[in-house]
Every structure is written in C-alpha cells, then in structure tokens.
Amino acid sequence: MQPSGILETALYVTDLVAAKDFYAGILGLEIILETPKRSIFFRCGSGVLILFDPVLINERPAGSLPIPSHGATGPGHVCFRATRDEIAEWKSHLQAHGIAIESEFDWPNGAHSLYFRDPSGNSIEFAEPELWNLK
C-alpha cells in the first residue's frame, strides 16, 4: 500500500497575525478555518496548509478532539508547485511586497526553484514539479 498524496502540511509560527497577513495577504491562500491564537488552516490546491502556534497547539482545552500532541521547533519548510513563468511572477510579487529572495537557481535536472522566508523564518519555496519528476 502507498498513500495517494499529502492531505495537509503544518508549519509552526511565532506570530499568527503576521503569518495570516503573509499567507492570506501576500500568498493569497484562502482561510478555511481559524482558531484564534492557536491555528489557521488554508486551502492550497487539493491540500491544506496549517499554521500552528507551537506553544498553544499542545494545550488541550476542555472538550477538544483527541488529537495527539505534535509540533516542531525551529524553522520548517514548505514548497509550493509553480511553473517557471509563475515563479518569475511570484518573484516580482514578493519583491514588490518587500520580501527578500534568499535563493533562486536551476537544479541539476533543470527544474527551477525560488526560496524566501515567512515572518517566522520558515523556508518557503516555489519550484517546478519537474524537480521531483512530477507533472
């Protein structure tokens, strides 16, 4: 057996308000659920990107669902799928919003990547699906 895809990806952020402004305002992701001071859920294509406050996520309010504690410390990474032309547009869009480009290059297989950071220091990437031989 093999999973058919990734349903959700989580990042841990130090400031949910700044993260909301970044992911909804600059990256244009749609908010589908928000738990104030704890988490924000964004639709991204056929998956979900979840942003958690790393401290509060493991506190269990009364009546909460039986979700096991989880989390990470330090910066995480997420890579969004984009064509080469879209990556060029994203680069211009990010720079227009004062977001520094950390790195941009072509991989040995020819796929193109663009790296930058979110307000919490997470590594964010736009890359062509060919990076992993995907279409």
C-alpha positions in Angstrom: 0.0 0.0 0.0 1.1 3.6 -0.6 -0.5 7.0 0.4 -2.0 8.7 -2.6 -0.9 12.2 -1.7 -0.3 14.7 1.1 -3.6 16.0 2.6 -2.1 18.5 5.0 1.2 20.1 5.8 1.9 22.0 9.0 4.3 24.9 9.9 4.8 26.4 13.3 4.8 30.2 13.5 5.8 32.6 16.2 3.1 35.2 15.3 -0.2 34.1 13.9 -1.3 37.6 13.0 1.8 38.2 10.9 1.5 34.7 9.4 -2.1 35.3 8.5 -1.2 38.6 6.8 1.6 36.8 4.9 -0.1 33.7 3.8 -3.5 35.2 3.1 -2.5 38.7 2.1 0.7 38.1 0.1 0.5 34.5 -1.0 -3.3 34.7 -1.5 -4.2 31.5 0.3 -7.9 31.1 1.3 -8.5 30.7 5.0 -10.9 27.8 5.6 -10.7 27.6 9.4 -9.2 29.8 12.1 -8.8 29.1 15.8 -7.7 32.4 17.3 -4.3 32.3 19.0 -3.9 28.6 18.1 -4.1 27.8 14.4 -5.0 28.9 10.9 -6.0 26.5 8.1 -5.5 27.5 4.4 -6.7 25.8 1.3 -3.8 25.2 -1.1 -4.8 23.4 -4.3 -6.1 20.0 -3.3 -4.4 20.1 0.1 -4.4 22.2 3.3 -1.6 24.2 4.9 -2.0 24.6 8.6 -0.1 27.2 10.7 0.1 26.4 14.4 1.3 28.4 17.4 3.9 25.9 18.6 3.3 26.6 22.3 -0.5 26.6 22.4 -1.1 23.7 20.0 -0.3 21.1 22.7 -2.5 22.7 25.3 -5.8 20.8 25.3 -8.9 22.9 26.0 -11.9 21.1 27.7 -14.0 19.2 25.1 -11.2 19.2 22.5 -10.7 16.4 20.0 -8.4 13.5 20.9 -5.6 14.7 18.6 -2.1 13.5 19.8 0.3 16.3 20.6 2.6 17.2 17.7 4.9 20.0 16.7 8.4 21.0 15.8 10.9 23.6 16.9 12.9 25.8 14.6 12.1 26.8 11.1 10.3 24.4 8.8 10.0 24.2 5.1 7.2 24.0 2.5 7.5 24.0 -1.3 4.6 25.2 -3.5 4.2 23.9 -7.0 4.6 26.5 -9.8 5.6 26.7 -13.4 8.8 28.6 -14.4 6.7 31.6 -15.6 4.7 31.6 -12.4 7.9 31.5 -10.4 9.1 34.7 -12.2 5.7 36.3 -11.4 6.0 35.3 -7.8 9.5 36.7 -7.6 8.3 40.1 -8.8 5.2 39.9 -6.5 7.3 39.1 -3.4 9.9 41.8 -4.1 7.1 44.3 -4.6 5.9 43.4 -1.1 9.4 43.7 0.4 10.1 40.0 0.7 13.7 39.2 0.3 14.6 36.4 -2.1 17.0 34.0 -0.3 18.0 31.9 -3.3 17.0 31.2 -6.9 18.6 28.6 -9.1 18.1 25.7 -11.5 18.6 22.2 -10.1 20.9 19.7 -12.0 17.7 18.2 -13.6 16.8 21.6 -14.9 13.9 22.4 -12.5 13.8 25.9 -11.2 13.4 26.9 -7.5 12.9 30.2 -5.6 13.4 30.4 -1.9 12.3 33.1 0.7 11.2 33.2 4.3 7.9 33.8 6.0 7.7 36.2 9.0 8.6 33.3 11.4 11.7 32.3 9.5 10.2 29.2 7.8 11.8 28.4 4.5 9.3 28.8 1.7 10.0 27.6 -1.9 8.3 27.7 -5.2 9.5 25.0 -7.6 8.7 23.4 -10.8 7.1 19.9 -10.4 9.9 18.5 -12.6 12.1 18.8 -9.5 10.6 15.5 -8.4 9.7 14.2 -11.9 6.1 15.2 -11.3 3.8 16.7 -13.9 
